[in-house]
């Protein structure tokens, strides 16, 4: 009883945001201890998310008015099943990336990685707990700035070029989204999502806001054809950074678009949903074909991200009426992709450190020297391809089943074709990894912890396939919350 009272009394949403912020500041103040402080902070975040999860599971969705001054003028934090699922995704992948980074970075780079990474975590946590569209903009902007800084961490020319392209894309997306926010505020007199859901009616201003906000968020999510910034940024960044960019950062803007669609725009934007679905289908095919054509493994994995993001947007045309099942599937697929793609990028980092290059054709003998790394890449590939019993299979099968039920044969064919093309580029890498070299070449050692981290994340993508009912139930996208914060 005492533990229950303590867990209920603590404002876990505030702790989840403030803890990484405090940890990042501590890393700046004591750089010599940055790795230890970073690992302690990330572990503390995991425990805080567990506390928040307990509260949501026991008491349902809730709001917390920051400083006692809530909506419509103040700042509210809002937590429900969808928010919790995204926080669990961040925590799981973030723990893996943190332990990998503790062995990956040399001390000079680690001094900068840990504080920026913790600031990024704070921004992401705040984003997933924000209850109004302006705070979503602020947290999304902070997320983008931290991600750009991490992309440029190595200081190489290609990394700086990729980071600059990333920065310009992020700024353009943010400004476009912010203009849409201004239009909605002008039309409804509020930025609170729950209030907007009650006041918004379809008109020219709202349609313009929908177009601007969707375009800005699509750019930040790297939805085709607005994905020009993603491959160079992800390919030039250090392996842990590439993993967090692909697994976590692009999910932030997708989450915002999903939240807006569920609560504000979804009831009257069928044509826009069809357009998003068309772009998603094109992304699957174009991104997969581009991945097949790559000769460098990091670019291959980066273009695979473009393709896999496309699956998330197939939910828009497949959603119908008040049925929220397909939205739950989209979030489940986002979780699955986060685990698989982070594992794939970390495994790629191991292969690059082992061979000193990222040329696919020169990955010979990798399976003999790095069996766990190759196994991690293969397991992640199983989920990316959508093979059973992985979570990728479960999510894509549910998408396919919905498409067939609705007689959307075009989308069904795209889902199947995407899996076949994914098999092509995954087996392309594995084929060279199993090649026997005539003469052994010099290779660097790879930390066992780095290999195990990649493998465990990949195994998580498989195990998530057995937890689909629990995850889909957790999301509970149909909860409506009024302006006072009570579930209705």
Secondary structure, DSSP 8 states (H G I E B T S, - for coil): -HHHHHHHHS-HHHHHHHHHHHHHHHHHHTGGGHHHHHHHHHHHHHHHHHHHHHHHHHH-SEEEEGGG--TTTS-EEEE-HHHHHHHHHHHHHHHHHHHHHHHHS-HHHHHHHHHHHHHHHHHHHHHHTB-BHHHHHHHHHHHHHHHHHHHTTT--HHHHHHHHHHHHHHHHHHHHHHHHHHHHHHHHS--BHHHHHHH---SHHHHHHHHHHHHHHHHHHT-TTS-TTHHHHHHHS-HHHHHHIIIIIHHHHHHHHHHHIIIIITTT-HHHHHHHHHHHHHHHHHHHHHHHH-SBHHHHHHHHHHHHHHHHHHHHHH--TT--HHHHHHHHHHHHHHHHHHHHHHHHHHHHHHHSS-BGGG-TTHHHH-HHHHHHHHHHHHHHHT-TTSHHHHHHHHHHHHHHHTT-HHHHHHHHHHHHHHHHHHHHHHHHHT---SS--------HHHHHHHHHHHHHHHHGGGGHHHHHHHH-TT--B-TTS-B-
